[in-house]
Amino acid sequence: MRQPPKTSSATSIILLLVIQSMIGGCATIERDRQMVALDMATRGYQAALRWGDYERAFNQLQPSQREQKGLPPAFANLRVVGYDLVQRPVMHADGSAVQTVVIDYVFEDTQIARRLTDRQTWHWDEVNRTWWLHSGLPAFAATGPR
């Protein structure tokens, strides 16, 4: 009976390295997909706020936040006039991402320009393969610094 050829330790190491690089490559591809999805989510959220589609922006909140409360009444009188990215989204290993924006807005009845800095925290939903806004809608204030 013939014995199978013995595998050298060098061949085993090379095989192990190939397998590890394939696994690492899959992780990189998944991270890239998440980054593209995050870019789409944050751009969609920005567009929703800029165009006054506050219901669409509201629907990007985590589902548990949408169940607890509806769209704040102040949004009925709000117009976003500027939305500037201060810090691009930064993804973290725990499935979260953070970006910072500056939003200029007015309330239609007063026409007083306001500005706020919004630090947005997004969370990756592995089941639904989407990003949800975890930090909530911006805290638009009718009074405060101009």
C-alpha positions in Angstrom: 0.0 0.0 0.0 1.3 3.3 -1.0 1.6 6.2 1.6 0.4 9.7 0.6 3.3 12.1 0.1 4.3 14.1 3.2 3.6 17.7 3.0 6.6 19.9 3.8 6.2 22.5 6.5 7.0 25.2 3.9 4.0 24.0 1.8 1.8 24.0 4.9 2.8 27.6 5.8 2.2 28.8 2.3 -1.2 27.1 2.3 -2.1 28.7 5.6 -1.0 32.1 4.4 -3.2 31.8 1.2 -6.2 30.8 3.3 -5.6 33.7 5.7 -5.3 36.2 2.9 -8.5 34.9 1.4 -10.3 35.4 4.7 -8.8 38.8 5.1 -9.8 39.7 1.6 -13.4 38.8 2.3 -13.4 41.0 5.4 -12.0 43.9 3.4 -14.7 43.4 0.7 -17.4 43.4 3.4 -16.0 46.5 5.0 -15.9 48.2 1.6 -19.6 47.3 1.1 -20.5 48.7 4.5 -18.6 51.9 3.6 -20.5 52.3 0.3 -23.8 51.7 2.2 -22.8 54.3 4.8 -22.0 56.8 2.1 -25.4 56.2 0.5 -27.2 56.4 3.9 -25.5 59.7 4.9 -26.0 61.3 1.5 -29.7 60.2 1.5 -30.2 61.7 4.9 -28.5 64.9 3.9 -30.7 65.2 0.8 -33.8 64.5 2.8 -33.0 67.3 5.2 -32.0 69.8 2.5 -35.1 69.2 0.5 -37.4 69.3 3.5 -38.4 65.6 3.2 -38.3 65.2 7.0 -40.3 62.1 7.0 -37.7 60.4 4.9 -35.0 61.6 7.3 -37.1 60.4 10.2 -37.3 56.9 8.6 -33.5 56.6 8.8 -33.6 56.6 12.6 -33.3 53.2 14.2 -36.7 51.5 14.2 -36.9 51.5 18.0 -36.6 55.3 18.0 -39.3 55.7 15.4 -41.7 53.6 17.5 -41.3 55.8 20.6 -41.9 59.2 19.1 -43.0 60.8 15.9 -41.5 63.7 13.9 -41.1 66.7 16.3 -43.7 69.5 15.7 -40.9 72.0 15.0 -40.2 70.3 11.7 -43.4 71.6 10.3 -42.1 75.2 10.4 -38.4 74.4 9.6 -36.3 75.0 6.5 -32.8 73.7 6.3 -30.7 76.2 4.2 -27.2 74.7 4.5 -25.7 71.3 5.3 -21.9 71.1 5.4 -19.8 68.1 6.2 -17.2 68.9 8.8 -15.9 65.3 9.4 -16.4 62.5 6.9 -17.9 59.3 8.3 -15.4 57.3 10.3 -16.3 53.6 10.7 -15.4 51.8 13.9 -14.8 48.1 14.5 -18.0 47.8 16.7 -20.3 48.5 13.7 -20.8 52.1 14.4 -19.8 55.2 12.4 -19.6 58.9 13.3 -19.7 62.0 11.2 -20.0 65.7 12.1 -22.0 68.2 10.0 -23.0 71.9 10.4 -26.6 72.6 9.6 -27.9 76.1 8.9 -31.7 76.5 9.2 -34.5 79.0 9.8 -38.0 78.7 11.1 -40.4 80.0 8.5 -42.3 82.2 10.9 -39.3 84.1 12.3 -36.8 84.0 9.4 -34.0 84.1 11.9 -30.9 82.2 10.7 -29.6 79.5 13.1 -26.7 77.1 13.0 -26.0 73.9 14.8 -23.3 71.3 14.8 -24.7 67.7 14.6 -22.5 64.8 15.6 -24.2 61.8 14.0 -23.8 58.3 15.2 -24.8 55.6 12.8 -25.1 51.8 13.5 -24.8 48.9 11.0 -27.7 46.5 11.1 -26.2 43.2 10.0 -29.6 41.5 9.6 -31.1 44.2 7.3 -27.7 45.2 5.8 -28.3 48.9 6.3 -27.2 51.8 8.5 -29.5 53.4 11.0 -29.1 56.9 12.5 -28.6 56.2 16.2 -28.0 59.7 17.5 -31.5 61.0 16.6 -32.7 64.0 14.6 -30.9 67.3 15.0 -32.0 69.4 17.9 -33.2 72.4 16.1 -33.8 75.2 18.5 -36.1 78.2 17.9 -34.0 80.4 20.2 -30.3 80.6 21.0 -27.2 82.0 19.4 -27.4 83.3 15.9 
